[in-house]
Amino acid sequence: MEFKLLGPLEAIHNRRVCTPRAPKVKKVLALLLLRANQVVGLDSFIEELWGDKSPQTAVTTTQTYVYHLRKSLGRAVGPDQAEHLVETAAPGYVLRVDDENIDLKQFDWVISRAQASAKANRFKETARYAEEALALWTGAPLAGVDCGSFLNGYVANLEERHTAALELRVHAEMQLGNYREMIAELRSIVTVHPLNEWFHAQLIMALNMSGRRSEALRAYQTVRDLLRRELGLDPSPELWQLHQEILAADAHGRGAPSTSPARGPLASRGAALGFVHHQPAPAL
């Protein structure tokens, strides 16, 4: 059986979707998948399912949800296999599944290869692996699940990992000099990540390196106005310096600033601007 977390939560067997429909049962499945092959305690299920308003019957009700999860999966793989998939293990339950059958585990494996390629300056490989990793995403993580405190923490972590993978791919393409080819995609990216200055910087650089300096300057004005309007901030020193270098190059008749087009993320502005700061997923 295969499981998908990077988009709508799905359980798939022989190309047939067999995801539980009941909202609470889906939450139980999501928790088990995010800690696949590790025991998830009953306290974690109760916290996710009810927060600080758990009923006196929380333990038995959780056990009922696990029963319904097994029953739902069992309709696809058989009751014996379902019992093996979702095992009782003190102080809770554990989902037994191979990493290759969870899209999140596949993503982590492929993106680790992209990161290794980037460290070795093999940017064609980096771009290919990063694109392969990003292709595993089919939407917002855990879409369709009514997330509580634990799952919301995981969703935030997954969204940051997706942004990091996207940054890695853009960085590789810029290092390969694919400026013109990246312009349309970067315009879409900054629409989705409007407060991420690093993505804006890559768009500005791609436009400038493609001989479209006036558009690059307008792109800078757009992000400057956005930051002032939304956050009351001026652009970061790095972004301001890029703007100044484009102006100086234009004044002296040069085609491009000396600034590297693929500098790392402008981390100095912090998470408030949408930058990726990798934090471990919350423990269950």
Secondary structure, DSSP 8 states (H G I E B T S, - for coil): -EEE-SSB-EEEETTEE----SHHHHHHHHHHHHTTTS-EEHHHHHHHHHTT---TTHHHHHHHHHHHHHHHHHHHH-HHHHHHHEEEETTEEEE---GGGBHHHHHHHHHHHHHHHHHTT-HHHHHHHHHHHHTT--SSTTBT----HHHHHHHHHHHHHHHHHHHHHHHHHHHTT-HHHHHHHHHHHHHHSTT-HHHHHHHHHHHHHTT-HHHHHHHHHHHHHHHHHHHS----HHHHHHHHHHHHHHHTT-SS-SS-TT----GGG-GGGT----------
